[in-house]
Amino acid sequence: MKIKGVILALFTLLVLTACIEDSKELTFQNESDNWLVEYTATVKGDDQETNRLYVEYIGEGEAPERIDYRIV
């Protein structure tokens, strides 16, 4: 009885592992006198992508209350 449970668990693990797609993470980072910007894209398969944008003000004085940006 225990052997059947172990075999079932191993089979389930094998099937689930085969379903996981490889993903690729691309990170772009740049810095100026006032800003640090990092853009990360995680690509999964041919039709799925997750993006993250990090912007930090590193200049002197107060950070602006509002910033406008555009990703091309």
RASULKA-V12349 format. One record per pair of residues at least 12 apart in sequence whose C-alpha atoms are under 6 Angstrom apart, sorted by the first residue. I is the first residue (numbers start at 1). J is the second residue. Records with the same first field share a line. If there is no record, write none. Layout:
# RASULKA-V12349
I: J / J
This chain:
# RASULKA-V12349
23: 43 / 44
24: 42 / 43
25: 41 / 42
26: 40 / 41
27: 39 / 40
34: 57 / 58 / 59
35: 56 / 57 / 58
36: 55 / 56
37: 54 / 55
38: 53 / 54
39: 52 / 53
40: 52
